[in-house]
């Protein structure tokens, strides 16, 4: 369960997956599906929220009313 991905269906129907290794790196990784309902994933991207933090347990939340109605994506995770 430590490296299991968090999944979120975006407004356009694509899936976003974020994941990390269990506390051994200061980043998390993500991938998007190429199209709505598709199984073809785009290349992996990497996000480093802090040079000091070791990260695990991604939890994605999209708050659609924020950002003047455009929505804002949050990834809550365990880290230093």
N, C-alpha and C positions, 0 to 999 in steps of 0.2 A: 503493500500500500504506500510506501514512502515515495516511490517514483511514479505512481499512477497518475495519468493525466487528468486535468480538469477540462471539461468539455462545455462549450457554450455555442448554441445556435444563434448566429447573428441575424439581424433584420433582413438581410438579403438571402437568407437560407443557407449560407455557407457555415461550416463548423470551424471553430477555433479550438485548438488543443494547446494547453500549456503544461509543462512538466519540468522536473528537476531531478537531480541526483539527491540522495539523502544527506544533506548537510555538508557535502564535500566541495561544493563550488559556490561562488558568489553570484550566480546567475540562474535564470530559468530559460527554458527553450520554448518555442512555439511553432505551430504549423497551422496553416489554413487550407481548407479544401478549395480546389480551383473553381468549383461551381456549386450551386445549391443542390443539395442531395447527392453530390458526387462523392466518389471514393478516391479521386486523384488528388493527392496532397501536394501543395507548393513546397519549395525548399524550406528547411528549418531556419528560423531566425533566433537570435540570442539577445536577451535583455539583461543588463547589469544594473540593478537598482542601487547598489552600494558596493564599493570596493571592499568593504569590511565585513559584509554580511554573508553568512552561509545559509542557503535557502533550501526549503523543502515545503511540501504541501500547498500547492497552488489551489486557490478558490476564486473562481471568476464570478463577477457580478456586473451586470449592465444596468445602469440607472438611466432609463430613457428620458426622464424629465430634465436631467442636468444638461449643462452646456447649451443653454438656450434651445432645448428641445432636440438637439442632435444626439444626445446621450453621452455617457461617459463610462468607460470600461475600467473596472477595478480588479486587481489581482491581489487578494489578501493571501499572505504566505507566512510561514514561520521562518524567522531569521533574526539575526543579531541587530 
